[in-house]
């Protein structure tokens, strides 16, 4: 087993970041595999439940690692700042009220990859909603996630072009 206690922090950081990139790459490859080899399963509720389960699992592991209470919006944003979104993406978090905030992804890496591979966009709206739902509900059962827009959908007029997707998170 990797002895993380004896590693230099910079080395540990580099190793773990590369592991995350490898996992992200395999996620995309597995999605492609399912889409092409088992198209009857792709896009089903069972398929999207896997995304929600991932979000819930990530939230639980972060809660264990950070040992922080989850009482309100401030805590949800703290956990979001430690999530895979913060690792792979530039995210913008704006508090809207004492029980809600906006989460935006700026120049999404998946959308950049899609364009590189000749696609107009990567259709992630439903999966993105389910991962976020699992993540935030995994931290607070009263959390609600609403998609403002995702790639392929009409962007609200007031949304800057560098915003790839926009979400509203609240606690009810």
Buried (B, 14 or more C-beta within 10 A) or exposed (E): EEEEEEBEEEEBEEEBEEEEEEEBEEBBEEBEEBEEEEEEEBBEEEBBEBBBBBBBEBBBEBBEEEEEEBEEBEBBBBBBEBBBBEEBBBBBBEEEEEBBBBBBBEEBBBBEBBEEEEEEBBBBBBBBBBBBBBBBBBBBEEBBBEBBBBBEBEBEEEBEEEBBBBBBBBBE
